[in-house]
Amino acid sequence: MPPTAYVVDDDESIRTLWRWLLESNGIAVQTFATAKEFIDAYRHGGPGCLVLDLRLPGMSGLELQEYLRQREVAIPIVFVTGHGDVPSAVHAIKGGAVDFIQKPFGYKEVVQIIRRALERDAQLRERRARRSEYEERVATLSDREREVMLRVIEGKLNKVIADELEISVKTVEFHRAKVMEKMGVSSVAALVQLRMQYPE
């Protein structure tokens, strides 16, 4: 699926406007009249962003945001607000929304906001994919290899590691080489940097 802007607004004319505006700028779009419609249709993990009106019949925009947060659905949310909704919009931003659009809005500015939200989603996905790959690599390590890796990261010499683990230096060297191979790095510096990126 291409990155998609999912628009939830109970006003049919506004949904039509969003569809025209986004499609004319090359952005895939799906529109929904209620939060429930979106929940029923959205495939968890699909790339995109959510363009969400604060005031909706039934489940409100803020309630949908909380619903998604509780289920760990990490989709960037852009709220659409009226003039009187600014305090709610601030609350939404504190709850993790990436931006909010105030009605009436300028078309160019809105398209830029949506593009930024889609870019943010792509960056988050790439980050999650890299972390997942790191965790998969760590999972391939034996208990002994993990013990050696932690000590290598701490900057300990092979002889010190050998003494601590009560094994030979040659065995440490063997495990160390396996760690580097399994973690996909060629230097201790790269291993340390990888570990710092993804602390457990």
C-alpha positions as a Markdown table, in Angstrom:
| # | Residue | x | y | z |
|---|---|---|---|---|
| 1 | Met | 0.0 | 0.0 | 0.0 |
| 2 | Pro | 1.2 | 3.5 | -0.7 |
| 3 | Pro | 1.5 | 5.9 | 2.2 |
| 4 | Thr | -2.1 | 7.1 | 2.8 |
| 5 | Ala | -3.7 | 10.1 | 4.5 |
| 6 | Tyr | -6.6 | 8.7 | 6.5 |
| 7 | Val | -9.1 | 11.6 | 7.0 |
| 8 | Val | -11.8 | 11.3 | 9.6 |
| 9 | Asp | -14.4 | 14.1 | 9.4 |
| 10 | Asp | -18.2 | 14.0 | 9.8 |
| 11 | Asp | -18.8 | 16.7 | 7.2 |
| 12 | Glu | -19.2 | 15.1 | 3.7 |
| 13 | Ser | -18.3 | 18.3 | 1.9 |
| 14 | Ile | -15.1 | 18.6 | 3.9 |
| 15 | Arg | -14.3 | 14.9 | 3.2 |
| 16 | Thr | -14.8 | 15.7 | -0.5 |
| 17 | Leu | -12.5 | 18.7 | -0.3 |
| 18 | Trp | -9.8 | 16.6 | 1.4 |
| 19 | Arg | -10.0 | 13.9 | -1.2 |
| 20 | Trp | -9.7 | 16.4 | -4.0 |
| 21 | Leu | -6.9 | 18.4 | -2.3 |
| 22 | Leu | -4.7 | 15.4 | -1.5 |
| 23 | Glu | -5.3 | 13.4 | -4.6 |
| 24 | Ser | -4.5 | 16.5 | -6.8 |
| 25 | Asn | -1.2 | 16.6 | -4.9 |
| 26 | Gly | -0.4 | 13.0 | -5.5 |
| 27 | Ile | -1.2 | 11.8 | -2.0 |
| 28 | Ala | -3.3 | 8.7 | -1.5 |
| 29 | Val | -6.3 | 9.3 | 0.7 |
| 30 | Gln | -9.1 | 7.5 | 2.4 |
| 31 | Thr | -12.0 | 9.3 | 4.1 |
| 32 | Phe | -14.3 | 8.3 | 7.0 |
| 33 | Ala | -17.3 | 9.9 | 8.6 |
| 34 | Thr | -16.7 | 8.5 | 12.1 |
| 35 | Ala | -13.9 | 7.2 | 14.3 |
| 36 | Lys | -15.5 | 3.7 | 14.2 |
| 37 | Glu | -15.4 | 3.6 | 10.4 |
| 38 | Phe | -11.7 | 4.3 | 10.5 |
| 39 | Ile | -11.1 | 1.7 | 13.2 |
| 40 | Asp | -13.0 | -0.9 | 11.2 |
| 41 | Ala | -11.2 | -0.2 | 8.0 |
| 42 | Tyr | -7.6 | 0.6 | 9.1 |
| 43 | Arg | -5.1 | -2.2 | 8.7 |
| 44 | His | -2.7 | -1.9 | 11.6 |
| 45 | Gly | 0.8 | -1.1 | 10.4 |
| 46 | Gly | -0.2 | 0.4 | 7.1 |
| 47 | Pro | 2.0 | 3.4 | 6.2 |
| 48 | Gly | 0.4 | 6.8 | 6.4 |
| 49 | Cys | -0.9 | 9.5 | 8.7 |
| 50 | Leu | -4.3 | 10.3 | 10.3 |
| 51 | Val | -6.0 | 13.6 | 9.7 |
| 52 | Leu | -8.5 | 13.8 | 12.5 |
| 53 | Asp | -11.2 | 16.3 | 13.3 |
| 54 | Leu | -11.4 | 17.0 | 17.0 |
| 55 | Arg | -15.2 | 17.1 | 17.0 |
| 56 | Leu | -16.8 | 13.9 | 15.8 |
| 57 | Pro | -20.1 | 12.1 | 16.5 |
| 58 | Gly | -19.7 | 9.2 | 18.9 |
| 59 | Met | -16.0 | 8.7 | 19.6 |
| 60 | Ser | -14.3 | 12.1 | 19.5 |
| 61 | Gly | -10.9 | 12.8 | 17.9 |
| 62 | Leu | -9.2 | 12.9 | 21.3 |
| 63 | Glu | -10.8 | 9.6 | 22.3 |
| 64 | Leu | -9.7 | 8.0 | 19.1 |
| 65 | Gln | -6.2 | 9.2 | 19.7 |
| 66 | Glu | -6.3 | 7.6 | 23.2 |
| 67 | Tyr | -7.8 | 4.4 | 21.7 |
| 68 | Leu | -4.9 | 4.1 | 19.3 |
| 69 | Arg | -2.3 | 5.0 | 21.9 |
| 70 | Gln | -3.5 | 2.2 | 24.2 |
| 71 | Arg | -3.3 | -0.3 | 21.4 |
| 72 | Glu | 0.2 | 1.0 | 20.5 |
| 73 | Val | -0.9 | 2.0 | 17.0 |
| 74 | Ala | 1.9 | 4.3 | 16.0 |
| 75 | Ile | 0.4 | 6.5 | 13.3 |
| 76 | Pro | 1.2 | 10.2 | 13.1 |
| 77 | Ile | -1.9 | 12.2 | 13.9 |
| 78 | Val | -2.7 | 15.7 | 12.5 |
| 79 | Phe | -5.7 | 17.2 | 14.2 |
| 80 | Val | -8.1 | 19.6 | 12.5 |
| 81 | Thr | -9.6 | 22.2 | 14.8 |
| 82 | Gly | -12.0 | 25.1 | 14.9 |
| 83 | His | -11.1 | 28.4 | 16.6 |
| 84 | Gly | -12.6 | 27.4 | 19.9 |
| 85 | Asp | -10.7 | 24.1 | 20.0 |
| 86 | Val | -7.2 | 25.4 | 20.5 |
| 87 | Pro | -6.9 | 24.2 | 24.2 |
| 88 | Ser | -8.0 | 20.8 | 23.0 |
| 89 | Ala | -5.5 | 20.9 | 20.2 |
| 90 | Val | -2.7 | 21.7 | 22.7 |
| 91 | His | -3.9 | 18.7 | 24.7 |
| 92 | Ala | -3.7 | 16.6 | 21.5 |
| 93 | Ile | -0.2 | 17.7 | 20.8 |
| 94 | Lys | 0.8 | 16.7 | 24.4 |
| 95 | Gly | -0.8 | 13.4 | 23.7 |
| 96 | Gly | 1.6 | 12.8 | 20.8 |
| 97 | Ala | -0.1 | 14.5 | 17.8 |
| 98 | Val | 2.4 | 15.8 | 15.3 |
| 99 | Asp | 0.6 | 18.9 | 14.3 |
| 100 | Phe | -2.8 | 20.6 | 14.1 |
| 101 | Ile | -4.6 | 22.5 | 11.4 |
| 102 | Gln | -6.9 | 25.4 | 12.2 |
| 103 | Lys | -10.1 | 26.0 | 10.2 |
| 104 | Pro | -10.3 | 27.7 | 7.8 |
| 105 | Phe | -7.0 | 26.5 | 6.4 |
| 106 | Gly | -4.8 | 27.4 | 3.4 |
| 107 | Tyr | -4.4 | 24.6 | 0.9 |
| 108 | Lys | -0.6 | 24.9 | 0.4 |
| 109 | Glu | 0.1 | 24.9 | 4.1 |
| 110 | Val | -2.1 | 21.9 | 4.7 |
| 111 | Val | -0.5 | 19.8 | 2.0 |
| 112 | Gln | 3.0 | 20.6 | 3.5 |
| 113 | Ile | 1.7 | 19.5 | 7.0 |
| 114 | Ile | 0.4 | 16.2 | 5.6 |
| 115 | Arg | 3.7 | 15.6 | 3.7 |
| 116 | Arg | 5.7 | 16.2 | 6.9 |
| 117 | Ala | 3.4 | 13.8 | 8.8 |
| 118 | Leu | 4.0 | 11.1 | 6.1 |
| 119 | Glu | 7.8 | 11.7 | 6.2 |
| 120 | Arg | 7.7 | 11.3 | 9.9 |
| 121 | Asp | 5.9 | 8.0 | 9.6 |
| 122 | Ala | 8.5 | 6.8 | 7.1 |
| 123 | Gln | 11.3 | 7.8 | 9.5 |
| 124 | Leu | 9.6 | 6.1 | 12.5 |
| 125 | Arg | 9.1 | 2.9 | 10.4 |
| 126 | Glu | 12.7 | 2.8 | 9.4 |
| 127 | Arg | 13.8 | 3.3 | 13.0 |
| 128 | Arg | 11.5 | 0.5 | 14.1 |
| 129 | Ala | 12.8 | -1.8 | 11.4 |
| 130 | Arg | 16.4 | -1.1 | 12.4 |
| 131 | Arg | 15.6 | -1.8 | 16.1 |
| 132 | Ser | 13.8 | -5.0 | 15.1 |
| 133 | Glu | 16.9 | -6.1 | 13.1 |
| 134 | Tyr | 19.1 | -5.3 | 16.1 |
| 135 | Glu | 16.9 | -7.3 | 18.4 |
| 136 | Glu | 16.9 | -10.3 | 16.0 |
| 137 | Arg | 20.7 | -10.2 | 15.9 |
| 138 | Val | 21.0 | -10.1 | 19.7 |
| 139 | Ala | 18.6 | -13.0 | 19.9 |
| 140 | Thr | 21.0 | -15.2 | 17.9 |
| 141 | Leu | 23.8 | -14.7 | 20.5 |
| 142 | Ser | 24.4 | -17.5 | 23.0 |
| 143 | Asp | 24.5 | -16.7 | 26.7 |
| 144 | Arg | 28.3 | -16.8 | 26.7 |
| 145 | Glu | 28.5 | -14.6 | 23.6 |
| 146 | Arg | 26.2 | -12.1 | 25.2 |
| 147 | Glu | 28.4 | -12.0 | 28.3 |
| 148 | Val | 31.5 | -11.4 | 26.2 |
| 149 | Met | 29.7 | -8.7 | 24.2 |
| 150 | Leu | 28.7 | -6.8 | 27.3 |
| 151 | Arg | 32.3 | -6.8 | 28.5 |
| 152 | Val | 33.7 | -5.9 | 25.2 |
| 153 | Ile | 31.4 | -2.9 | 25.1 |
| 154 | Glu | 32.6 | -1.9 | 28.5 |
| 155 | Gly | 36.1 | -1.7 | 27.0 |
| 156 | Lys | 37.6 | -4.7 | 28.9 |
| 157 | Leu | 40.6 | -6.4 | 27.5 |
| 158 | Asn | 40.4 | -10.1 | 26.4 |
| 159 | Lys | 42.5 | -11.2 | 29.3 |
| 160 | Val | 40.3 | -9.4 | 31.8 |
| 161 | Ile | 37.2 | -10.9 | 30.2 |
| 162 | Ala | 38.8 | -14.3 | 30.4 |
| 163 | Asp | 39.6 | -14.0 | 34.1 |
| 164 | Glu | 36.0 | -12.7 | 34.9 |
| 165 | Leu | 34.4 | -15.6 | 32.9 |
| 166 | Glu | 37.0 | -18.2 | 33.9 |
| 167 | Ile | 37.7 | -19.2 | 30.3 |
| 168 | Ser | 40.8 | -19.0 | 28.2 |
| 169 | Val | 41.8 | -15.9 | 26.2 |
| 170 | Lys | 41.5 | -18.0 | 23.0 |
| 171 | Thr | 37.9 | -18.8 | 23.9 |
| 172 | Val | 37.2 | -15.1 | 24.5 |
| 173 | Glu | 38.7 | -14.3 | 21.1 |
| 174 | Phe | 36.5 | -17.0 | 19.5 |
| 175 | His | 33.3 | -15.7 | 21.1 |
| 176 | Arg | 34.3 | -12.1 | 20.4 |
| 177 | Ala | 34.7 | -12.9 | 16.7 |
| 178 | Lys | 31.2 | -14.7 | 16.7 |
| 179 | Val | 29.7 | -11.6 | 18.3 |
| 180 | Met | 31.1 | -9.3 | 15.7 |
| 181 | Glu | 29.9 | -11.6 | 12.9 |
| 182 | Lys | 26.4 | -12.1 | 14.3 |
| 183 | Met | 25.9 | -8.4 | 15.1 |
| 184 | Gly | 27.1 | -7.4 | 11.6 |
| 185 | Val | 29.9 | -5.0 | 12.7 |
| 186 | Ser | 33.6 | -4.9 | 11.9 |
| 187 | Ser | 34.9 | -2.9 | 14.9 |
| 188 | Val | 34.4 | -2.5 | 18.6 |
| 189 | Ala | 33.5 | 1.1 | 18.0 |
| 190 | Ala | 30.7 | 0.1 | 15.7 |
| 191 | Leu | 29.5 | -2.4 | 18.2 |
| 192 | Val | 29.5 | 0.2 | 21.0 |
| 193 | Gln | 27.6 | 2.7 | 18.8 |
| 194 | Leu | 25.0 | 0.0 | 17.9 |
| 195 | Arg | 24.5 | -0.7 | 21.6 |
| 196 | Met | 24.1 | 3.0 | 22.4 |
| 197 | Gln | 21.5 | 3.3 | 19.7 |
| 198 | Tyr | 19.4 | 0.5 | 21.2 |
| 199 | Pro | 19.9 | 0.3 | 24.9 |
| 200 | Glu | 17.9 | -2.5 | 26.5 |
